[in-house]
């Protein structure tokens, strides 16, 4: 699934003031591409993702999927938030099956698919656990499995690992790379972590401080498949230095 952002602007009222969150944002994401957006806090990254998800409407410009304007949420897009957004009264399996049940999928088929994706994210054997019995990293694995089980054409991820400890974050980054390498779902990923962006991305879009604009577009030319050993490479360091200099100049 392709994504095209054409001159997106977003403004809203804050008391008596009019605040501009995004200004003339334009870029595109090719089918199967892993695109990452980085930028300073408050630059409008999450607002942009919500517009792509159909949860918010742009004030100006258009967002298009396969050439068609986004007018609201759709089953072809799956969203993973920083918070786990699980139903605490449902088991892990029933959380993963929730969207499938809403679609009317037969119980046996739902169960088979939920087991497949729980195995994929390393949670086989935890089907009958409740979310309250899981660690934060395990909860986020459930959230990812739930989205993947619906087989979206595009995956939208809003700092999904931001609330996790460093070790769990590394594990889930490698997991996401493995899943993406297998399925090649188009991904638009929001983060403030530059190392994470370079590790994951085919391309990185660097945003300015508010009002958010695209400062630069950077192709990450580190060969795939990747894991965390690439963070020690000279090329990784060079890319990181360039992004840091750009963001520091913007913040300063």
Residue pairs with C-beta under 8 A, 6 or more apart in sequence:
1 31
1 65
1 66
1 76
1 153
1 154
1 186
2 28
2 29
2 30
2 31
2 65
2 66
2 67
2 186
3 28
3 29
3 35
3 52
3 63
3 64
3 65
3 154
3 186
3 188
4 28
4 29
4 62
4 63
4 64
4 67
5 25
5 26
5 27
5 28
5 48
5 52
5 61
5 62
5 63
6 26
6 61
6 62
6 63
6 64
7 24
7 25
7 26
7 60
7 61
7 62
8 22
8 24
8 25
8 26
8 48
8 51
8 58
8 60
8 61
8 62
8 63
9 20
9 22
9 23
9 24
9 25
9 58
9 59
9 60
9 61
9 211
10 20
10 21
10 22
10 44
10 47
10 48
10 51
10 56
10 58
10 59
11 18
11 19
11 20
11 21
11 59
12 18
12 19
12 21
13 19
19 210
20 210
20 211
21 44
21 47
21 210
21 211
21 212
22 44
22 47
22 48
22 58
22 211
22 212
22 213
23 211
23 212
23 213
24 61
24 213
25 44
25 48
25 61
25 207
25 212
25 213
25 214
26 61
26 214
27 35
27 205
27 214
27 217
29 35
29 186
29 188
29 203
30 186
31 186
32 184
32 185
32 186
33 186
33 187
33 202
33 203
34 180
34 187
34 189
34 200
34 201
34 202
34 203
35 186
35 187
35 188
35 189
35 201
35 202
35 203
35 204
35 205
36 188
36 189
36 190
36 191
36 196
36 197
36 200
36 201
36 203
36 204
36 205
37 45
37 48
37 49
37 188
37 189
37 190
37 191
37 204
37 205
37 207
38 45
38 191
38 192
38 193
38 194
38 197
38 204
38 205
38 206
38 207
38 243
38 247
39 45
39 192
39 206
39 207
39 208
39 209
39 212
39 215
39 247
40 192
40 207
40 208
40 209
40 247
40 250
40 251
41 192
42 209
42 210
43 207
43 208
43 209
43 210
43 212
44 207
44 210
44 211
44 212
45 158
45 190
45 192
45 207
45 212
46 158
46 159
46 190
47 56
47 212
48 190
48 212
49 79
49 156
49 158
49 188
49 190
50 56
51 57
51 58
51 63
51 70
52 63
52 70
52 77
52 156
52 188
53 73
53 77
53 79
53 156
54 70
54 71
54 72
54 73
54 74
54 77
55 73
62 69
62 70
63 69
63 70
64 70
65 74
65 76
65 77
65 154
75 103
75 150
75 152
76 152
76 153
76 154
77 152
77 153
77 154
77 155
77 156
78 147
78 148
78 150
78 152
78 154
78 155
78 156
79 147
79 156
79 157
79 158
80 140
80 143
80 144
80 147
80 155
80 156
80 157
80 158
80 160
81 143
81 158
81 160
82 158
82 159
82 160
82 162
82 163
83 163
84 131
84 136
84 139
84 140
84 142
84 143
85 143
86 95
86 131
86 139
86 142
86 143
86 146
87 94
87 95
87 98
87 131
88 130
88 131
88 132
89 130
90 98
90 130
90 131
91 127
91 128
91 129
91 130
92 118
92 123
92 126
92 127
92 128
92 129
92 130
92 131
92 134
92 142
93 111
93 114
93 115
93 118
93 127
93 128
95 131
95 142
95 146
96 114
96 117
96 118
96 142
96 145
96 146
96 149
97 110
97 111
97 113
97 114
97 149
98 146
99 146
99 149
99 150
100 109
100 110
100 113
100 114
100 149
100 150
101 110
103 150
105 113
113 149
114 127
114 145
114 149
115 124
115 127
116 149
117 145
117 146
117 148
117 149
118 124
118 126
118 127
118 142
118 145
120 145
120 148
120 179
121 141
121 142
121 144
121 145
121 148
121 175
121 179
122 141
122 175
123 138
123 141
123 142
123 145
126 134
126 138
131 139
131 142
134 142
135 168
136 163
136 164
136 165
136 168
137 164
137 165
137 168
137 171
137 172
140 160
140 161
140 164
140 172
141 172
141 175
143 160
144 160
144 172
144 175
144 176
144 179
147 155
148 155
148 179
148 183
148 185
152 185
153 185
153 186
154 185
154 186
154 187
154 188
155 185
155 186
155 187
155 188
156 187
156 188
157 187
157 188
157 189
157 190
158 190
159 190
159 191
159 192
160 172
160 189
161 168
161 169
161 172
161 173
161 191
161 196
162 191
162 192
162 193
164 172
169 196
170 228
173 196
173 199
173 200
173 228
174 227
174 228
176 200
177 199
177 200
177 225
177 226
177 227
180 187
181 224
181 225
189 197
189 200
189 201
191 197
194 240
194 243
194 244
194 247
195 231
195 240
197 204
197 243
198 204
198 220
198 222
198 231
198 236
198 239
198 240
198 243
199 226
199 228
199 230
199 231
201 220
202 219
202 220
203 217
203 218
203 219
203 220
204 217
204 218
204 220
204 243
205 214
205 216
205 217
205 218
206 214
206 215
206 216
206 217
206 218
206 243
206 246
206 247
207 213
207 214
207 215
208 214
208 215
208 250
209 250
209 251
215 246
215 250
216 246
218 239
218 242
218 243
220 239
221 235
222 230
222 233
222 235
222 236
222 239
230 236
